[in-house]
Amino acid sequence: MQSHSEIIPSNKTTTITTEALPGLYKELVDLLNHLSEVYYYQGQLDMATKLYESNIYLLSIEPMTIEDKARFQGQRGKMLYYQSSLAESGFEAAWAVLLDARKLAESAADRACLAKVLNLMGSILYAQAFANGNFEEPRSYFQHAFELRQQLADTQGMSESLFYVGLTYQNKDGRTEDDRAEGLKQFHKAQALAQAGGHKLEESYTARHIAAEHQEDGDLEEALIGFERSLTLREQIGYKVYQPSALLTIGHVYRARQELDRAISYYQKAYDLAVQMAQTVSMVRLQITLGDVQKEKQNIDGALKHYENACQAAAANDYQKGVAAATAKIKATA
């Protein structure tokens, strides 16, 4: 067995004291946050959230500063948000953690952490707006986050917040032409910041949603350029978690152009990635989409096979909405 001195090399010129503890805990939070981002990019949200749940005791340790507790809770809330978003489950756990993170960040006067938390809280409210129709409330959170990030000259954060402001106009109920123009204005501002700062993730999101407007106008060529740009950026930075949705949208463009075999190739690649990341909701939706395309090709047996695969995947993971959707497809096709 190794001795203590063999495991921890001695350093005769350095004295380890309790005064070093806050700095060491800061390094620990930095490491946890970095690890969670790696898992998030790879679509391993269960692992990302486990990092925090298994280290929750850190919040009760006195040498941890309020700033570091805020950062811990902020990143924990982010992982819980994306885990819930991908699974289409409730946001209660994420919201509770983010509320605590907000309180801690405000107490520490940490504007960067507070802006991040506000943007995440706005994201939850934005997701809920599709049911309650209230897109103004999340917009106020995003605008507040933008103002804080502007004070800090955080161009990456500013781009993110402006993008989300744009979403609240793009997807609001009863969208007017003025709303559409405002949404595009915010997207283009966010895109300019992202491109100037080399922020590829933020640029990928703006490219995707500007492309969606081209698609709505029927300009499939420009839409395809934007969607492909978004996918390329995600591939360049290893942002695997939302590559299935990027592939899906490209498939939709080819489907609209009646290039069904090419659409299928993109849907299949998206499905394969979703399986790798165990993204049940995406798996089910993609199997249903593949079934729909086979139905368009008059391949009823092929369509039914995909619908049945969707139903089985949804049932195996207790995704009842998926079971209902796939069952309805089967009944309408058989």
Disulfide bonds with the S-S distance in Angstrom:
none
